[in-house]
Amino acid sequence: MAKKDEAKPAAAAESDKAPKGGKGKIVLLSVLGVLLVGGGAVAGTLALTGGFDKLLGKAPAAVHEAQAGAGEARSAAPAPEYYPFEEPFVVNLLDEQGLLRYVQVKVTLMARDRKVFDHVKTNRPYLENELNFLFAAQKFAQLLTPGGKEHLRQASLERVREVLQKTSGNSGIEAVFFTSFVMQ
């Protein structure tokens, strides 16, 4: 009988180990499954977006062609040059409540031909006058928004081009930048 009693605890011990080992396998397989699905999702995303090429430091052929074309265009066009107006433009504006406000704008012009800046220097009083009138005609509330500032920047570019076209026959300015924009 002693042998029967010894056999039962051994069998009970084996049955206790089986469920623990089974739970551990389930957890392990679940973790591996999650990692496999996550890794597949990442790999799929990288494959669709060209991320593998980026990770490996390679670019698709279309990107190489575009960069080569851009490099040729950059070498063909001269580097941009800038002309900052020395003094900022300061204008008074009325807001919706009738309060007197002011706007101070520092303006820089960009062109790729330095000769254009000779015309800018010659006609600087005319340009400053036109920009002062343009800035003074703005609505204070509109200038509070980024869209309003961008609209004013584009209007400034058009006005500068008009003046230079009238005075020298060459508008040559590519961009107007506001290097400082203060409203109070």
Summary of the structure (lengths in Angstrom):
residues: 184
radius of gyration: 35.6
end to end distance: 101.7
largest distance: 121.4
contacts: 449
relative contact order: 0.10
helix: 64%
strand: 18%
